[in-house]
Amino acid sequence: MTVPNTFVNGTPADADQVNESFNAVFRDGCLNRWLSESVREAREALEYWLHEYNHERPHGALGGLAPFVFFKHGNHQPQEQEAA
C-alpha cells in the first residue's frame, strides 16, 4: 500500500508545529523507549515503532484510527483539527 506525500497547508509556522508534534511523538514513543547498543538494534527498534505508529496507534486527526486502517477504509482526507 502506498500513501502519497502530502504537504501541510498554511504558513511555515504551521509546518513547524506539525514537525515539532511528530518529533515529540517520535522521541517519547521510540527514542526514549529503547536503548540501542548498535545501529542494527536502533533500526530494529525504529521498524517496530513505525509499524506500531502506522498500524496500531490511534491518531486524533484520523478520527481515532491508525493511518493504515484509515486509508484501508478508503479515507483520504484527515479531519480538520480545531484550534486550541
C-alpha positions in Angstrom: 0.0 0.0 0.0 1.4 3.4 -1.0 0.4 6.6 0.8 1.0 9.7 -1.3 3.1 12.5 0.2 1.1 15.4 1.4 2.1 18.9 2.4 1.0 21.0 5.4 -1.4 23.7 4.3 -0.8 27.1 5.7 2.2 29.0 6.8 5.7 27.7 7.5 4.8 28.1 11.2 2.1 25.6 10.7 4.6 23.2 9.2 6.9 23.8 12.1 4.1 22.9 14.6 3.4 19.6 12.7 7.1 18.8 12.7 7.5 19.6 16.4 4.5 17.5 17.2 5.8 14.5 15.3 9.3 14.9 16.8 7.8 14.8 20.3 5.8 11.6 19.5 8.9 10.0 17.9 11.1 11.0 20.9 8.6 9.7 23.5 7.4 6.6 21.6 10.7 5.4 20.2 13.9 7.2 21.3 13.1 7.3 25.0 11.7 3.8 25.0 14.7 1.7 23.9 18.4 1.9 24.5 20.2 0.6 21.4 23.8 -0.6 21.5 24.3 -0.8 17.8 22.9 0.7 14.6 21.2 -2.7 13.9 19.4 -2.6 17.2 18.4 1.0 16.6 17.0 0.1 13.1 15.0 -2.8 14.6 13.5 -0.6 17.3 12.6 2.0 14.6 11.0 -0.6 12.4 8.9 -1.8 15.3 7.9 1.7 16.3 7.0 2.6 12.7 4.8 -0.4 12.4 3.1 0.4 15.8 2.7 4.1 14.8 1.2 3.4 11.4 -0.9 0.2 12.2 -1.9 0.3 15.9 -1.6 3.8 17.4 -4.8 5.9 17.1 -4.4 9.3 15.6 -6.7 12.1 16.5 -6.7 13.7 13.1 -7.8 10.4 11.6 -10.9 10.0 13.8 -9.0 7.9 16.3 -7.9 5.3 13.7 -4.4 4.2 12.9 -3.2 5.5 9.4 -3.2 2.0 7.9 -6.8 1.4 9.0 -7.9 4.9 7.9 -6.6 4.6 4.4 -7.6 0.9 4.1 -11.2 2.0 4.5 -10.9 4.4 1.6 -10.5 7.6 3.6 -8.1 10.0 2.0 -8.6 13.3 3.9 -7.8 13.7 7.6 -10.3 15.6 9.7 -9.8 19.3 10.3 -8.3 19.9 13.7 -10.0 22.5 15.8 -7.8 25.4 17.0 -6.9 25.2 20.7 
